[in-house]
Amino acid sequence: MNLNKGSQNQEGAGGSGGKSSDQFSRYGFILAAIGSAVGLGNMWKFPYITGKYGGAAFFLVFIICLIAVGLPVLLAEMAIGRGGRGNASTSMVRLSGKKSWGGFGFISIFGSFMIFSYYAVVAGWTLHYAYLSFTGQLFGGADFGTQFGDFIGGYLPVFYQLLVVLLTAWVVAVGISSGIERFNKILIPGLVVLLILLVIRSLTLDGAGAGVEFFLNPDFSKLSPTAVLVALGHAFFSLSLGMGVMITYGAYVSKQQSLSKAALAVGFGDLLYAFLAGLIIFPTTFAFNLEPAQGPGLVFVVLPTAFEAMPFGALFGGLFFILLAVAALTSAVSLLEVPVAYVMEKWKMSRTKAVWMTAIICFIVGLPSALSVGGAVSGLTFGGKTFFDWMDFLSSNVLLPVGGLVVTLFAGWVWKDAYSEADLTPGWYKVWKFALRWVAPILVVLVLLISSGVISE
Ligand code: PFF
């Protein structure tokens, strides 16, 4: 129950007087959290780093990182949100009784805002490609590299970015249970169906075996300390940690729900999705003798080449891009909710107003990102990075680990009575505290040093 009555507006994260008028249902929360975790990262980053750092050996390390560090931090975020009944900043202030934690919490809110601004751009690309694929326009014309270059070099990405921002804002504006929860309840089952269809398609391609072998054959010689830190960094990004998302969502969870079970379900869901994504990407690329690249190159250039060559490729290509778009949209919704919850509480604003104000600013801030990947402002670089690259770098490689560190230190050392929120047995509680106090902070600092480039790989 809320400890600080009257310090927020009615509908703030958790609402005043403790029990919010707008809360997640038990499964609604789990689905929304899975929706946040499962996103573009699983599809274009995970298969690539898995291939680069030793296939199954890396996957094993990723699973260990997810369990040993990701899950404890995920549970900590959910518990902070439910305990503090506020946004990522006020929750920490309430639980510690110290205003200074508000500033630390704000780091992740700002990070979410930044990620959302360019995530909406990339989500827009996937929508455009779904359209191109279903209508057959993607195939039979110029080569895919040129097509993609022409697309991102023009102004059309801005239209799709706007579409994504509007859609996301509309869902968030409707509220937690009828907006975010319902959206995820509709889309996540759809995502599962699409995923299964695509896995069947890729595994039944001639020559799929080589890709499966590449993905699942452990090569321990490629495993380096860097690989371990890359796995950990990705576990954080993949579980949407360090950006205030799980804190914000946690504020809308009923006291009756077990957070440890929810965290397990989310971790498992994310892992399963990553595994199935690997079973789509590797067999598909190997069957057509293509290189599994990463990022836009993989999704918008390499894979269309494979789709064009396979039977019913336009259909499967379209379904693949819809899958990506759905995964991206459910993550985008969670990213937008973080600054919205903050604005609502901070300025005592209605949800609708807070959403539209935040969304418009995010759209404007995202414009240079939309136009800097080959577009009008791509010539504008600082230190060799475009605006898009900087947004991505600062948010995912700097703010995200910093936000994660703040959470581990807070839950491990500052927040004394986390016990009642965590729903753990005394034995597991000790393990959890140990992970938060020692294992996670040390490893996260190392991730930060590597990902921010302070120490080189
Ligand atoms: N977890 C999402 C993905 O894997 O694409 C991305 C993400 C969403 C990161 C929300 C961080 C976040 F707060």
Residues whose N, C-alpha, C, O or C-beta is under 5 A from the ligand:
A	BS01	PFF	S36 A37 V38 G39 L40 G41 N42 F237 S238 L239 S240 L241 M243 V245 S331 L335
